[in-house]
């Protein structure tokens, strides 16, 4: 019996483009305010077979004891979050995404490390409170 290996996404020559949904634009805005510019990215692309995928590179596990950076991918349409790996730096996450799925490292990506994620849970909570107060003032 002959076995064939599955074709990796990097071998499918997907043309990835930075695309944000309403929810992911909210995350991009939040992480860029809390961590800094170039700290969150979302890409979409289609394979040669016209199958859509999305890829995320950015902070994750922010409410865990130790936040990390994440690189993950999921087939579209998706009802579940992307599956991938956790890293100690944005550079490592971006390198993994490029080697595994063919996602080119964004020019605006910054070399953040887990040091920039220290205390991020509280910073995210404060950011949410600030946004809620801003929304309350705008609705008055």
N, C-alpha and C positions, 0 to 999 in steps of 0.2 A: 504494500500500500504506500503510495507516494503522498507525502505531506507537503503542503505549501504554507509558507509563512504568510501571515496577514500583512498587507502593505501598510507601512507606517504613514502617518499624515505628512511627515516631512517629504516623503517620496511622492505625494500626490500633487505637489506644486501648487498649493493653495495661495491665491493672491489675497493676503490679509489687509484689511482696512480698519482704521480706528473708528468704532461706532459705539454710541452710547444710547441705551434706552432711558426712559424717565427715571427708573430706579437706579440704574448704574450711573447716570449723570449725577444723581444725588450723592452716591458713594464717592465719585470722583471729586466733586466739590468738597465733600467732608474731608476726605483724606488729603487733598491738596491744602486745605486750611489747617488741618491738625498736624500732618507730617511735613508737608511742603510740596512745592510744584514737582511734577514728574514722579509722583509716588503711586499712581493708580492708572491702569490702562485696560481697555477692553477692545478686542478686535473681532471682526467677523470675516469669514471667507467661505468660498465654495470650492469643492474639489472638482476634478475633471468630470466626475459622474453627476455634477450639479447637486451635491449634498452639502448643506450648510453647516458650519461650525462656528462656535465663538470661543475666545480665549481670554482669560483674565490674568493680569500680572499686578500684584499689589499687596497691601497689608492684609493679614488674616489672623484669626484666633485672637482678636483684640481684647476679648473678655476672658481669656485663659490666663493662667499664671505667667506665661511668657509668649508675647505676640511674635509672629513670624511673618515673612513674606511668602506669597503663594503664586504658583503658576499652574493654571488648570485649563482644561478644555472640555467642551461638551458639544454633542451634535445638536443641531437645531431642527425643529422647534424643541425647546427644552422646558421641562417642568421641574427638573432637579438642578441643583447647583453643579458647577464644573468639578470634575475630579482631577487631581493633580498631586503636586508635592509642595512641601514647606521648606523654606530656606532662611538663612540668617542675613541675606542681603538681597537687594533688588537686582544687582548685577547677576547673582547666581540664578535667581528666578528667571530673568530675561534670557540668560545663556541656555538654561534648560528648555525654555519655550522655543528658542531658535533651533536648537539641536533636535528636539523631539517633534515639533509641529511645523517648523519653518517660519515662525513669526519673527520678523526682523526686529532687532532692538531699536526702540524709538529714540530719536535724537534728543528728545526732551527728558529721557529717563535719567534720574539722578542716582548716584551710588550710595543710596541709603543703606544703613546696617541696622541690626536689631537694637543698637543703642538709641536710634531715633524713635523707636517704638516703645521705649521704657515709659511706663505710666500712661500709655495711650488710652486705656479704658476710661480713665477719669477725664481725659481730654476730650474723648468722643462724647461722653455724657454732658460735659459743659457745652460742647458745640451744639448738641441737640437742644439743650435748654435755651441757648442763645437764639437758635432758629425758631423755636416755639414762641419766644418773646417777640421776635421780629415779626412773625406771622400774626400774633395777637395785635400788635401795634398797627399793622397794615389793614387788619379787618375792622378797626375802630372807625 
